[in-house]
Amino acid sequence: MLELLQSGGWLMVPIALCSVAAVAICLERLWTLNAARAAPETLLDDVRREIAQGETDMGTLRGLCGSSYLGLIFLAGLESAPRGREAMKETMEEAAGAVIHDMGRYLTALGTIASISPLLGLLGTVVGMIRVFTALVEKGIGNPGVFAAGISEALVTTAVGIGVAIPALIFHRYLQRKVEDLLVTMERRSAHLVDLVHPVADRERS
């Protein structure tokens, strides 16, 4: 395997770096975007229980919400809740904007890797073929080893570039979908929190 990679030439270096970066991004995002960590299923019920017991101390609520993405949105809303329903909703929307930005972190880089890896492989193909034709001009057709080396470099870089791009693209699409699903979940639970703190009846009276 090592000899096969070495036969790809110097362009294997950036392709290998793309591969390492893609793996690191995928592992980090899978860990961060885990549903139980990003939007704990029991968080809304826990907050509802505290509010029902008359517990509105922000220190207690901070400890309850923790540092999850949903918890950050909840905390922003609870801190502004005394200023009314609309203020609470606006504050939660602002917090959600920051959360959306953070949830999408590194996904652009992963998409870029999926795009440029085949291009690097294609560049390797071009370089390999240039080497073949240069050898043809300089040495004629009497040295098949030179031709084989150039063709090998062309084929290996193309294959490895595509091999890096395919899983990177799959994970990019998967993680994008995961972010979208989490956002829908957090939006729904945030709306429930607003209704819990400021019931519709209170809004109609105001």
C-alpha positions as CSV (number, residue, x, y, z in Angstrom):
1,M,0.0,0.0,0.0
2,L,2.8,2.4,0.9
3,E,4.5,1.7,-2.4
4,L,1.3,2.3,-4.2
5,L,0.9,5.7,-2.5
6,Q,4.5,6.6,-3.2
7,S,4.0,5.9,-6.9
8,G,1.4,8.7,-7.0
9,G,4.1,11.3,-6.7
10,W,4.2,14.6,-4.7
11,L,0.5,15.3,-5.3
12,M,-0.3,12.5,-2.9
13,V,0.8,14.8,-0.1
14,P,-2.0,17.4,-0.4
15,I,-4.5,14.6,-1.1
16,A,-3.3,12.8,2.1
17,L,-3.7,16.1,4.0
18,C,-7.2,16.5,2.7
19,S,-8.0,13.0,3.9
20,V,-6.6,13.6,7.4
21,A,-8.5,16.9,7.6
22,A,-11.8,15.3,6.4
23,V,-11.5,12.5,9.0
24,A,-10.8,15.0,11.8
25,I,-13.8,17.2,10.8
26,C,-16.2,14.2,10.5
27,L,-15.2,12.8,13.9
28,E,-15.4,16.2,15.6
29,R,-18.8,17.1,14.1
30,L,-20.3,13.7,14.8
31,W,-19.3,14.1,18.4
32,T,-20.5,17.7,18.7
33,L,-23.8,17.2,16.8
34,N,-24.8,14.1,18.7
35,A,-28.5,14.7,19.5
36,A,-28.2,13.8,23.2
37,R,-25.4,16.4,23.5
38,A,-26.7,19.2,21.3
39,A,-30.4,19.0,22.2
40,P,-31.0,16.9,25.2
41,E,-34.5,15.3,25.0
42,T,-35.3,15.8,28.7
43,L,-34.1,19.4,28.9
44,L,-37.5,21.0,28.3
45,D,-39.2,18.8,30.9
46,D,-36.5,19.6,33.4
47,V,-37.0,23.3,32.9
48,R,-40.7,22.9,33.0
49,R,-40.4,21.1,36.3
50,E,-38.2,23.8,37.8
51,I,-40.6,26.6,36.7
52,A,-43.6,24.6,38.0
53,Q,-41.9,24.5,41.4
54,G,-41.4,28.2,41.3
55,E,-37.7,27.9,40.7
56,T,-36.5,30.9,38.6
57,D,-33.0,31.3,39.9
58,M,-30.7,31.7,36.9
59,G,-27.8,30.0,38.6
60,T,-29.9,26.9,39.0
61,L,-31.3,27.1,35.4
62,R,-27.7,27.6,34.0
63,G,-26.6,24.4,35.7
64,L,-29.7,22.6,34.4
65,C,-29.3,23.8,30.8
66,G,-25.6,23.2,30.7
67,S,-23.6,24.0,27.6
68,S,-25.8,22.2,25.0
69,Y,-26.9,24.2,21.9
70,L,-30.5,23.9,23.0
71,G,-29.5,25.0,26.6
72,L,-27.8,28.1,25.3
73,I,-31.0,29.1,23.5
74,F,-33.1,28.3,26.5
75,L,-30.9,30.4,28.8
76,A,-31.0,33.4,26.5
77,G,-34.8,33.2,26.5
78,L,-35.1,32.7,30.2
79,E,-32.8,35.6,31.0
80,S,-35.0,37.9,28.9
81,A,-38.4,36.4,29.9
82,P,-39.2,39.1,32.5
83,R,-39.3,41.6,29.6
84,G,-42.2,39.9,28.0
85,R,-43.0,37.2,25.4
86,E,-41.8,39.1,22.3
87,A,-38.5,40.1,23.9
88,M,-38.0,36.5,24.9
89,K,-38.6,35.3,21.4
90,E,-36.3,37.9,19.9
91,T,-33.5,37.0,22.3
92,M,-33.9,33.3,21.6
93,E,-33.8,34.0,17.8
94,E,-30.6,35.9,18.2
95,A,-29.1,33.0,20.3
96,A,-30.3,30.6,17.7
97,G,-28.4,32.5,15.0
98,A,-25.1,32.1,16.9
99,V,-26.0,28.4,17.5
100,I,-26.6,27.8,13.8
101,H,-23.3,29.4,12.9
102,D,-21.5,27.2,15.4
103,M,-23.3,24.0,14.3
104,G,-22.2,24.6,10.7
105,R,-18.6,25.0,11.7
106,Y,-16.1,23.2,9.5
107,L,-18.8,22.0,7.1
108,T,-17.7,24.4,4.5
109,A,-14.2,23.1,4.8
110,L,-15.5,19.5,4.5
111,G,-17.4,20.5,1.3
112,T,-14.3,22.1,-0.1
113,I,-12.2,19.0,0.5
114,A,-14.9,16.9,-1.3
115,S,-14.6,19.3,-4.2
116,I,-10.9,19.8,-4.5
117,S,-9.7,16.2,-3.9
118,P,-10.8,14.9,-7.3
119,L,-9.2,18.0,-8.9
120,L,-5.9,17.2,-7.2
121,G,-6.3,13.7,-8.5
122,L,-7.0,15.0,-12.0
123,L,-3.9,17.3,-11.7
124,G,-1.9,14.2,-10.9
125,T,-3.3,12.6,-14.0
126,V,-2.1,15.5,-16.1
127,V,1.3,15.6,-14.5
128,G,1.7,11.8,-15.0
129,M,0.8,12.0,-18.7
130,I,3.1,15.0,-19.2
131,R,5.9,12.8,-17.8
132,V,4.9,10.0,-20.2
133,F,5.0,12.2,-23.2
134,T,8.2,13.9,-22.1
135,A,9.9,10.5,-21.8
136,L,8.6,9.6,-25.3
137,V,10.3,12.7,-26.7
138,E,13.6,12.3,-24.8
139,K,14.0,8.5,-24.8
140,G,11.8,7.2,-27.5
141,I,9.7,4.1,-26.9
142,G,12.5,1.8,-25.8
143,N,12.0,2.2,-22.0
144,P,8.6,1.0,-21.0
145,G,9.4,1.4,-17.3
146,V,9.3,5.2,-17.7
147,F,5.9,5.1,-19.3
148,A,4.6,2.7,-16.6
149,A,5.8,5.1,-13.8
150,G,4.0,8.0,-15.4
151,I,0.8,6.2,-16.0
152,S,0.9,4.7,-12.5
153,E,1.2,8.2,-11.0
154,A,-1.7,9.4,-13.1
155,L,-4.0,6.5,-12.1
156,V,-3.1,6.4,-8.4
157,T,-3.6,10.1,-7.8
158,T,-6.9,10.1,-9.6
159,A,-8.1,7.0,-7.7
160,V,-7.0,8.3,-4.3
161,G,-8.5,11.8,-5.0
162,I,-11.9,10.3,-5.8
163,G,-11.5,7.9,-2.9
164,V,-11.1,10.9,-0.5
165,A,-13.9,12.9,-2.2
166,I,-16.7,10.3,-2.0
167,P,-16.8,9.7,1.7
168,A,-16.1,13.4,2.4
169,L,-19.2,14.3,0.2
170,I,-21.3,11.7,1.9
171,F,-20.5,12.9,5.3
172,H,-20.9,16.6,4.3
173,R,-24.4,15.9,3.1
174,Y,-25.2,13.7,6.2
175,L,-23.9,16.4,8.6
176,Q,-25.8,19.1,6.8
177,R,-29.0,17.1,7.2
178,K,-28.2,16.4,10.8
179,V,-27.9,20.2,11.4
180,E,-31.2,20.8,9.7
181,D,-32.9,18.1,11.8
182,L,-31.4,19.5,15.0
183,L,-32.6,23.0,14.1
184,V,-36.1,21.8,13.6
185,T,-36.1,20.1,17.0
186,M,-34.6,23.1,18.8
187,E,-37.1,25.5,17.1
188,R,-40.0,23.3,18.2
189,R,-38.8,23.0,21.8
190,S,-37.9,26.7,22.0
191,A,-41.5,27.6,21.0
192,H,-42.8,25.3,23.7
193,L,-40.6,27.0,26.2
194,V,-41.9,30.4,25.2
195,D,-45.5,29.2,25.6
196,L,-44.6,27.7,29.0
197,V,-43.2,30.9,30.3
198,H,-45.7,33.2,28.6
199,P,-48.9,31.3,28.0
200,V,-51.1,32.3,25.0
201,A,-53.7,33.5,27.5
202,D,-51.2,36.0,28.9
203,R,-50.4,37.2,25.4
204,E,-54.0,37.7,24.5
205,R,-54.6,39.7,27.7
206,S,-51.7,41.9,26.9
